[in-house]
């Protein structure tokens, strides 16, 4: 029983680490603001939000 709990805890820790990593590994200064997006130039055809 203890082995199952230990394995579940390990899986939970891995899941939390993956979520944390994906949340904080983006742009250094956050997303571009709307005005910066408009001034960045035309989007390529096929690009979508």
mmCIF file of the N, C-alpha and C atoms, coordinates in Angstrom:
data_MODEL
# 
_entry.id   MODEL 
# 
loop_
_atom_site.group_PDB 
_atom_site.id 
_atom_site.type_symbol 
_atom_site.label_atom_id 
_atom_site.label_alt_id 
_atom_site.label_comp_id 
_atom_site.label_asym_id 
_atom_site.label_entity_id 
_atom_site.label_seq_id 
_atom_site.pdbx_PDB_ins_code 
_atom_site.Cartn_x 
_atom_site.Cartn_y 
_atom_site.Cartn_z 
_atom_site.occupancy 
_atom_site.B_iso_or_equiv 
_atom_site.pdbx_formal_charge 
_atom_site.auth_seq_id 
_atom_site.auth_comp_id 
_atom_site.auth_asym_id 
_atom_site.auth_atom_id 
_atom_site.pdbx_PDB_model_num 
ATOM 1   N N  . UNK A 1 1  ? 0.826  -1.190 0.000   1.00 0.00 ? 1  UNK A N  1 
ATOM 2   C CA . UNK A 1 1  ? 0.000  0.000  0.000   1.00 0.00 ? 1  UNK A CA 1 
ATOM 3   C C  . UNK A 1 1  ? 0.877  1.265  0.000   1.00 0.00 ? 1  UNK A C  1 
ATOM 4   N N  . UNK A 1 2  ? 1.934  1.237  0.789   1.00 0.00 ? 2  UNK A N  1 
ATOM 5   C CA . UNK A 1 2  ? 2.820  2.400  0.849   1.00 0.00 ? 2  UNK A CA 1 
ATOM 6   C C  . UNK A 1 2  ? 3.491  2.638  -0.493  1.00 0.00 ? 2  UNK A C  1 
ATOM 7   N N  . UNK A 1 3  ? 3.817  1.574  -1.203  1.00 0.00 ? 3  UNK A N  1 
ATOM 8   C CA . UNK A 1 3  ? 4.438  1.719  -2.514  1.00 0.00 ? 3  UNK A CA 1 
ATOM 9   C C  . UNK A 1 3  ? 3.489  2.402  -3.503  1.00 0.00 ? 3  UNK A C  1 
ATOM 10  N N  . UNK A 1 4  ? 2.220  2.072  -3.441  1.00 0.00 ? 4  UNK A N  1 
ATOM 11  C CA . UNK A 1 4  ? 1.236  2.710  -4.317  1.00 0.00 ? 4  UNK A CA 1 
ATOM 12  C C  . UNK A 1 4  ? 1.113  4.197  -3.995  1.00 0.00 ? 4  UNK A C  1 
ATOM 13  N N  . UNK A 1 5  ? 1.093  4.547  -2.731  1.00 0.00 ? 5  UNK A N  1 
ATOM 14  C CA . UNK A 1 5  ? 1.012  5.952  -2.341  1.00 0.00 ? 5  UNK A CA 1 
ATOM 15  C C  . UNK A 1 5  ? 2.270  6.717  -2.777  1.00 0.00 ? 5  UNK A C  1 
ATOM 16  N N  . UNK A 1 6  ? 3.415  6.086  -2.640  1.00 0.00 ? 6  UNK A N  1 
ATOM 17  C CA . UNK A 1 6  ? 4.662  6.706  -3.061  1.00 0.00 ? 6  UNK A CA 1 
ATOM 18  C C  . UNK A 1 6  ? 4.678  6.927  -4.572  1.00 0.00 ? 6  UNK A C  1 
ATOM 19  N N  . UNK A 1 7  ? 4.195  5.969  -5.313  1.00 0.00 ? 7  UNK A N  1 
ATOM 20  C CA . UNK A 1 7  ? 4.140  6.092  -6.767  1.00 0.00 ? 7  UNK A CA 1 
ATOM 21  C C  . UNK A 1 7  ? 3.155  7.189  -7.180  1.00 0.00 ? 7  UNK A C  1 
ATOM 22  N N  . UNK A 1 8  ? 2.018  7.257  -6.510  1.00 0.00 ? 8  UNK A N  1 
ATOM 23  C CA . UNK A 1 8  ? 1.038  8.308  -6.806  1.00 0.00 ? 8  UNK A CA 1 
ATOM 24  C C  . UNK A 1 8  ? 1.610  9.689  -6.479  1.00 0.00 ? 8  UNK A C  1 
ATOM 25  N N  . UNK A 1 9  ? 2.332  9.799  -5.384  1.00 0.00 ? 9  UNK A N  1 
ATOM 26  C CA . UNK A 1 9  ? 2.963  11.063 -5.024  1.00 0.00 ? 9  UNK A CA 1 
ATOM 27  C C  . UNK A 1 9  ? 4.009  11.464 -6.068  1.00 0.00 ? 9  UNK A C  1 
ATOM 28  N N  . UNK A 1 10 ? 4.792  10.530 -6.532  1.00 0.00 ? 10 UNK A N  1 
ATOM 29  C CA . UNK A 1 10 ? 5.778  10.807 -7.569  1.00 0.00 ? 10 UNK A CA 1 
ATOM 30  C C  . UNK A 1 10 ? 5.131  11.284 -8.855  1.00 0.00 ? 10 UNK A C  1 
ATOM 31  N N  . UNK A 1 11 ? 4.039  10.638 -9.251  1.00 0.00 ? 11 UNK A N  1 
ATOM 32  C CA . UNK A 1 11 ? 3.329  11.049 -10.465 1.00 0.00 ? 11 UNK A CA 1 
ATOM 33  C C  . UNK A 1 11 ? 2.745  12.452 -10.299 1.00 0.00 ? 11 UNK A C  1 
ATOM 34  N N  . UNK A 1 12 ? 2.229  12.747 -9.122  1.00 0.00 ? 12 UNK A N  1 
ATOM 35  C CA . UNK A 1 12 ? 1.682  14.074 -8.856  1.00 0.00 ? 12 UNK A CA 1 
ATOM 36  C C  . UNK A 1 12 ? 2.783  15.137 -8.908  1.00 0.00 ? 12 UNK A C  1 
ATOM 37  N N  . UNK A 1 13 ? 3.933  14.844 -8.345  1.00 0.00 ? 13 UNK A N  1 
ATOM 38  C CA . UNK A 1 13 ? 5.043  15.793 -8.376  1.00 0.00 ? 13 UNK A CA 1 
ATOM 39  C C  . UNK A 1 13 ? 5.514  16.050 -9.805  1.00 0.00 ? 13 UNK A C  1 
ATOM 40  N N  . UNK A 1 14 ? 5.574  15.010 -10.608 1.00 0.00 ? 14 UNK A N  1 
ATOM 41  C CA . UNK A 1 14 ? 5.958  15.175 -12.010 1.00 0.00 ? 14 UNK A CA 1 
ATOM 42  C C  . UNK A 1 14 ? 4.932  16.033 -12.744 1.00 0.00 ? 14 UNK A C  1 
ATOM 43  N N  . UNK A 1 15 ? 3.657  15.800 -12.498 1.00 0.00 ? 15 UNK A N  1 
ATOM 44  C CA . UNK A 1 15 ? 2.600  16.587 -13.129 1.00 0.00 ? 15 UNK A CA 1 
ATOM 45  C C  . UNK A 1 15 ? 2.708  18.054 -12.731 1.00 0.00 ? 15 UNK A C  1 
ATOM 46  N N  . UNK A 1 16 ? 2.900  18.329 -11.451 1.00 0.00 ? 16 UNK A N  1 
ATOM 47  C CA . UNK A 1 16 ? 3.025  19.707 -10.975 1.00 0.00 ? 16 UNK A CA 1 
ATOM 48  C C  . UNK A 1 16 ? 4.250  20.369 -11.601 1.00 0.00 ? 16 UNK A C  1 
ATOM 49  N N  . UNK A 1 17 ? 5.343  19.647 -11.704 1.00 0.00 ? 17 UNK A N  1 
ATOM 50  C CA . UNK A 1 17 ? 6.553  20.197 -12.318 1.00 0.00 ? 17 UNK A CA 1 
ATOM 51  C C  . UNK A 1 17 ? 6.318  20.543 -13.785 1.00 0.00 ? 17 UNK A C  1 
ATOM 52  N N  . UNK A 1 18 ? 5.648  19.680 -14.528 1.00 0.00 ? 18 UNK A N  1 
ATOM 53  C CA . UNK A 1 18 ? 5.375  19.934 -15.945 1.00 0.00 ? 18 UNK A CA 1 
ATOM 54  C C  . UNK A 1 18 ? 4.489  21.170 -16.098 1.00 0.00 ? 18 UNK A C  1 
ATOM 55  N N  . UNK A 1 19 ? 3.464  21.283 -15.275 1.00 0.00 ? 19 UNK A N  1 
ATOM 56  C CA . UNK A 1 19 ? 2.573  22.453 -15.342 1.00 0.00 ? 19 UNK A CA 1 
ATOM 57  C C  . UNK A 1 19 ? 3.345  23.718 -15.000 1.00 0.00 ? 19 UNK A C  1 
ATOM 58  N N  . UNK A 1 20 ? 4.157  23.670 -13.953 1.00 0.00 ? 20 UNK A N  1 
ATOM 59  C CA . UNK A 1 20 ? 4.943  24.840 -13.554 1.00 0.00 ? 20 UNK A CA 1 
ATOM 60  C C  . UNK A 1 20 ? 5.910  25.240 -14.669 1.00 0.00 ? 20 UNK A C  1 
ATOM 61  N N  . UNK A 1 21 ? 6.561  24.274 -15.260 1.00 0.00 ? 21 UNK A N  1 
ATOM 62  C CA . UNK A 1 21 ? 7.532  24.534 -16.318 1.00 0.00 ? 21 UNK A CA 1 
ATOM 63  C C  . UNK A 1 21 ? 6.867  25.200 -17.518 1.00 0.00 ? 21 UNK A C  1 
ATOM 64  N N  . UNK A 1 22 ? 5.685  24.722 -17.910 1.00 0.00 ? 22 UNK A N  1 
ATOM 65  C CA . UNK A 1 22 ? 5.018  25.292 -19.076 1.00 0.00 ? 22 UNK A CA 1 
ATOM 66  C C  . UNK A 1 22 ? 4.448  26.673 -18.771 1.00 0.00 ? 22 UNK A C  1 
ATOM 67  N N  . UNK A 1 23 ? 4.096  26.945 -17.539 1.00 0.00 ? 23 UNK A N  1 
ATOM 68  C CA . UNK A 1 23 ? 3.558  28.261 -17.201 1.00 0.00 ? 23 UNK A CA 1 
ATOM 69  C C  . UNK A 1 23 ? 4.635  29.333 -17.217 1.00 0.00 ? 23 UNK A C  1 
ATOM 70  N N  . UNK A 1 24 ? 5.828  29.024 -16.775 1.00 0.00 ? 24 UNK A N  1 
ATOM 71  C CA . UNK A 1 24 ? 6.839  30.042 -16.572 1.00 0.00 ? 24 UNK A CA 1 
ATOM 72  C C  . UNK A 1 24 ? 8.012  29.970 -17.542 1.00 0.00 ? 24 UNK A C  1 
ATOM 73  N N  . UNK A 1 25 ? 7.889  29.238 -18.633 1.00 0.00 ? 25 UNK A N  1 
ATOM 74  C CA . UNK A 1 25 ? 8.999  29.169 -19.583 1.00 0.00 ? 25 UNK A CA 1 
ATOM 75  C C  . UNK A 1 25 ? 8.695  29.915 -20.873 1.00 0.00 ? 25 UNK A C  1 
ATOM 76  N N  . UNK A 1 26 ? 7.787  30.887 -20.818 1.00 0.00 ? 26 UNK A N  1 
ATOM 77  C CA . UNK A 1 26 ? 7.404  31.638 -22.009 1.00 0.00 ? 26 UNK A CA 1 
ATOM 78  C C  . UNK A 1 26 ? 8.312  32.831 -22.226 1.00 0.00 ? 26 UNK A C  1 
ATOM 79  N N  . UNK A 1 27 ? 7.713  33.904 -22.712 1.00 0.00 ? 27 UNK A N  1 
ATOM 80  C CA . UNK A 1 27 ? 8.464  35.130 -22.959 1.00 0.00 ? 27 UNK A CA 1 
ATOM 81  C C  . UNK A 1 27 ? 9.011  35.703 -21.660 1.00 0.00 ? 27 UNK A C  1 
ATOM 82  N N  . UNK A 1 28 ? 10.152 36.373 -21.752 1.00 0.00 ? 28 UNK A N  1 
ATOM 83  C CA . UNK A 1 28 ? 10.779 36.954 -20.564 1.00 0.00 ? 28 UNK A CA 1 
ATOM 84  C C  . UNK A 1 28 ? 9.952  38.107 -19.999 1.00 0.00 ? 28 UNK A C  1 
ATOM 85  N N  . UNK A 1 29 ? 9.309  38.881 -20.873 1.00 0.00 ? 29 UNK A N  1 
ATOM 86  C CA . UNK A 1 29 ? 8.547  40.048 -20.410 1.00 0.00 ? 29 UNK A CA 1 
ATOM 87  C C  . UNK A 1 29 ? 7.053  39.885 -20.682 1.00 0.00 ? 29 UNK A C  1 
ATOM 88  N N  . UNK A 1 30 ? 6.568  38.684 -20.735 1.00 0.00 ? 30 UNK A N  1 
ATOM 89  C CA . UNK A 1 30 ? 5.142  38.444 -20.930 1.00 0.00 ? 30 UNK A CA 1 
ATOM 90  C C  . UNK A 1 30 ? 4.729  38.524 -22.385 1.00 0.00 ? 30 UNK A C  1 
ATOM 91  N N  . UNK A 1 31 ? 3.448  38.513 -22.607 1.00 0.00 ? 31 UNK A N  1 
ATOM 92  C CA . UNK A 1 31 ? 2.901  38.577 -23.954 1.00 0.00 ? 31 UNK A CA 1 
ATOM 93  C C  . UNK A 1 31 ? 2.987  39.995 -24.496 1.00 0.00 ? 31 UNK A C  1 
ATOM 94  N N  . UNK A 1 32 ? 2.987  40.113 -25.827 1.00 0.00 ? 32 UNK A N  1 
ATOM 95  C CA . UNK A 1 32 ? 2.973  41.416 -26.455 1.00 0.00 ? 32 UNK A CA 1 
ATOM 96  C C  . UNK A 1 32 ? 1.628  42.085 -26.212 1.00 0.00 ? 32 UNK A C  1 
ATOM 97  N N  . UNK A 1 33 ? 1.641  43.409 -26.066 1.00 0.00 ? 33 UNK A N  1 
ATOM 98  C CA . UNK A 1 33 ? 0.387  44.135 -25.906 1.00 0.00 ? 33 UNK A CA 1 
ATOM 99  C C  . UNK A 1 33 ? -0.276 44.292 -27.267 1.00 0.00 ? 33 UNK A C  1 
ATOM 100 N N  . UNK A 1 34 ? -1.563 44.644 -27.275 1.00 0.00 ? 34 UNK A N  1 
ATOM 101 C CA . UNK A 1 34 ? -2.304 44.756 -28.531 1.00 0.00 ? 34 UNK A CA 1 
ATOM 102 C C  . UNK A 1 34 ? -1.691 45.785 -29.465 1.00 0.00 ? 34 UNK A C  1 
ATOM 103 N N  . UNK A 1 35 ? -1.243 46.938 -28.940 1.00 0.00 ? 35 UNK A N  1 
ATOM 104 C CA . UNK A 1 35 ? -0.659 47.969 -29.798 1.00 0.00 ? 35 UNK A CA 1 
ATOM 105 C C  . UNK A 1 35 ? 0.637  47.472 -30.435 1.00 0.00 ? 35 UNK A C  1 
ATOM 106 N N  . UNK A 1 36 ? 1.418  46.702 -29.701 1.00 0.00 ? 36 UNK A N  1 
ATOM 107 C CA . UNK A 1 36 ? 2.658  46.163 -30.258 1.00 0.00 ? 36 UNK A CA 1 
ATOM 108 C C  . UNK A 1 36 ? 2.349  45.130 -31.339 1.00 0.00 ? 36 UNK A C  1 
ATOM 109 N N  . UNK A 1 37 ? 1.287  44.377 -31.166 1.00 0.00 ? 37 UNK A N  1 
ATOM 110 C CA . UNK A 1 37 ? 0.905  43.392 -32.184 1.00 0.00 ? 37 UNK A CA 1 
ATOM 111 C C  . UNK A 1 37 ? 0.473  44.096 -33.464 1.00 0.00 ? 37 UNK A C  1 
ATOM 112 N N  . UNK A 1 38 ? -0.295 45.187 -33.337 1.00 0.00 ? 38 UNK A N  1 
ATOM 113 C CA . UNK A 1 38 ? -0.761 45.908 -34.518 1.00 0.00 ? 38 UNK A CA 1 
ATOM 114 C C  . UNK A 1 38 ? 0.405  46.539 -35.264 1.00 0.00 ? 38 UNK A C  1 
ATOM 115 N N  . UNK A 1 39 ? 1.416  47.019 -34.532 1.00 0.00 ? 39 UNK A N  1 
ATOM 116 C CA . UNK A 1 39 ? 2.556  47.683 -35.157 1.00 0.00 ? 39 UNK A CA 1 
ATOM 117 C C  . UNK A 1 39 ? 3.612  46.697 -35.643 1.00 0.00 ? 39 UNK A C  1 
ATOM 118 N N  . UNK A 1 40 ? 3.451  45.425 -35.336 1.00 0.00 ? 40 UNK A N  1 
ATOM 119 C CA . UNK A 1 40 ? 4.467  44.439 -35.698 1.00 0.00 ? 40 UNK A CA 1 
ATOM 120 C C  . UNK A 1 40 ? 4.461  44.120 -37.186 1.00 0.00 ? 40 UNK A C  1 
ATOM 121 N N  . UNK A 1 41 ? 3.390  44.467 -37.882 1.00 0.00 ? 41 UNK A N  1 
ATOM 122 C CA . UNK A 1 41 ? 3.332  44.189 -39.308 1.00 0.00 ? 41 UNK A CA 1 
ATOM 123 C C  . UNK A 1 41 ? 2.255  43.170 -39.611 1.00 0.00 ? 41 UNK A C  1 
ATOM 124 N N  . UNK A 1 42 ? 2.058  42.932 -40.897 1.00 0.00 ? 42 UNK A N  1 
ATOM 125 C CA . UNK A 1 42 ? 1.002  41.986 -41.288 1.00 0.00 ? 42 UNK A CA 1 
ATOM 126 C C  . UNK A 1 42 ? 1.363  40.560 -40.887 1.00 0.00 ? 42 UNK A C  1 
ATOM 127 N N  . UNK A 1 43 ? 0.313  39.835 -40.569 1.00 0.00 ? 43 UNK A N  1 
ATOM 128 C CA . UNK A 1 43 ? 0.517  38.430 -40.232 1.00 0.00 ? 43 UNK A CA 1 
ATOM 129 C C  . UNK A 1 43 ? 0.627  37.613 -41.509 1.00 0.00 ? 43 UNK A C  1 
ATOM 130 N N  . UNK A 1 44 ? 1.266  36.473 -41.409 1.00 0.00 ? 44 UNK A N  1 
ATOM 131 C CA . UNK A 1 44 ? 1.363  35.571 -42.538 1.00 0.00 ? 44 UNK A CA 1 
ATOM 132 C C  . UNK A 1 44 ? 0.002  34.929 -42.782 1.00 0.00 ? 44 UNK A C  1 
ATOM 133 N N  . UNK A 1 45 ? -0.329 34.645 -44.029 1.00 0.00 ? 45 UNK A N  1 
ATOM 134 C CA . UNK A 1 45 ? -1.588 33.939 -44.287 1.00 0.00 ? 45 UNK A CA 1 
ATOM 135 C C  . UNK A 1 45 ? -1.580 32.578 -43.600 1.00 0.00 ? 45 UNK A C  1 
ATOM 136 N N  . UNK A 1 46 ? -2.659 32.275 -42.945 1.00 0.00 ? 46 UNK A N  1 
ATOM 137 C CA . UNK A 1 46 ? -2.758 30.993 -42.261 1.00 0.00 ? 46 UNK A CA 1 
ATOM 138 C C  . UNK A 1 46 ? -2.430 31.098 -40.779 1.00 0.00 ? 46 UNK A C  1 
ATOM 139 N N  . UNK A 1 47 ? -1.827 32.205 -40.346 1.00 0.00 ? 47 UNK A N  1 
ATOM 140 C CA . UNK A 1 47 ? -1.581 32.389 -38.920 1.00 0.00 ? 47 UNK A CA 1 
ATOM 141 C C  . UNK A 1 47 ? -2.896 32.734 -38.241 1.00 0.00 ? 47 UNK A C  1 
ATOM 142 N N  . UNK A 1 48 ? -3.136 32.135 -37.154 1.00 0.00 ? 48 UNK A N  1 
ATOM 143 C CA . UNK A 1 48 ? -4.360 32.430 -36.427 1.00 0.00 ? 48 UNK A CA 1 
ATOM 144 C C  . UNK A 1 48 ? -4.044 32.490 -34.943 1.00 0.00 ? 48 UNK A C  1 
ATOM 145 N N  . UNK A 1 49 ? -4.996 33.000 -34.176 1.00 0.00 ? 49 UNK A N  1 
ATOM 146 C CA . UNK A 1 49 ? -4.806 33.084 -32.726 1.00 0.00 ? 49 UNK A CA 1 
ATOM 147 C C  . UNK A 1 49 ? -4.891 31.733 -32.184 1.00 0.00 ? 49 UNK A C  1 
# 
